Amino acid sequence: MTSYIIEHRSAEPCWSPDGKSIVFSNHEHYGIYIIDVSGNNKRFIVTGESPKWTSDSQQIIYRWAGKICRVDLNSDKSFTVFESEKGDIAEIALSHDSKRVAFIEADSKSDTAALCISNVTGSDFKCLTEVRGHLHLRRISWSPDSHWLVCGTPDGITVFNVRTGEKQIISHGGEPSWCPTNSIIAYVIREDFFSSSCLLLYDFKDQKSSSVRLPESWFAIHQIRKQLTWSPNGQFLAFQQVKSGGKINRGRQHNCSICVLRLNDKKIIPLLEGLEESTSRPTWSPDSSKLAACLAGNDEYYLHVVYN
């Protein structure tokens, strides 16, 4: 495994579908930037957070100040897709066909959260569910055909039919992520604070779950954190593993690893180890051969590209 740094002070990276660039946000002043995969040609795009590419690599969907927006990279013009009247936009997820965006509208005043969808043009808004607790909806993921959504809810991991609103609870747990090529949903279960995490795979078509055997070296209490991230070819699943203990540097524990699950034999491969716990979720290159992740160290965040 090899890696190289292409940018400092970065977060929320997302690899372009054409493989040429990575978009990321900067937490110092909430700017969204694009940089070539080689580390060259960094340019400011717009003020915002959580950037996502459209499938043609020509537009970016992002959130900012209670709005969901999209910016056209050819014209540099931004358009408002949705503006919340209740509170903040906590999370966004673009469908695989780039026609619809799912998002969580959180209202801290009324302590509610709603899972909603809209066309990227701003039309056909629909609320799929609303719950008490503005932090109680987390991790949206689309099915490959863009007909279903999976999301962590207070009732458990729930699948929603985006056309009818029909929902199905598949398990308790969190961090759901739908494989982009089939009907498998990966998710994590942790019974309590003192328990280790379990990684499971649920086949939505067959309605069956199977657990992933974790390495015996993970004997200490560990957690699987950050959004589970499937490779575009559906053969690998990247995630962050956090274990108790670990090296301490400048008063911080370096106890995180970025790992990859190889689906065909369910083998877990550690790519980078000894990282700080604030490491961001990784993003895959279109050919599924590389990962980009923002790694914390020395009070900065570094955007690394890692060869799988």
Buried (B, 14 or more C-beta within 10 A) or exposed (E): EEBEEBBEBBBBBBBBBEBBBBBBBBBEEEBBBBBBBEBEEBEEBBBBBBBBBBBEBBBBBBBBEBBBBBBEBEEEEBEEBBEBEBBBBBBBBBBBEBBBBBBBBBBEEEBBBBBBBBBBEBEEEBEBBBBEEBEBBBBBBBBBEBEBBBBBBEEBBBBBBBEEEEBEEBBEBBBBBBBBBBBBBBBBBBEEEEEBBBBBBBBBEEEEBEEBEBEEEBEEBBBBBBBBBBBBBBBBBBBBBBBEEBEEEEEBBBBBBBBBBBBEEBEBBEBBBEBBBEBBBBBBBBEBEBBBBBBBBEEEBBBBBBEB
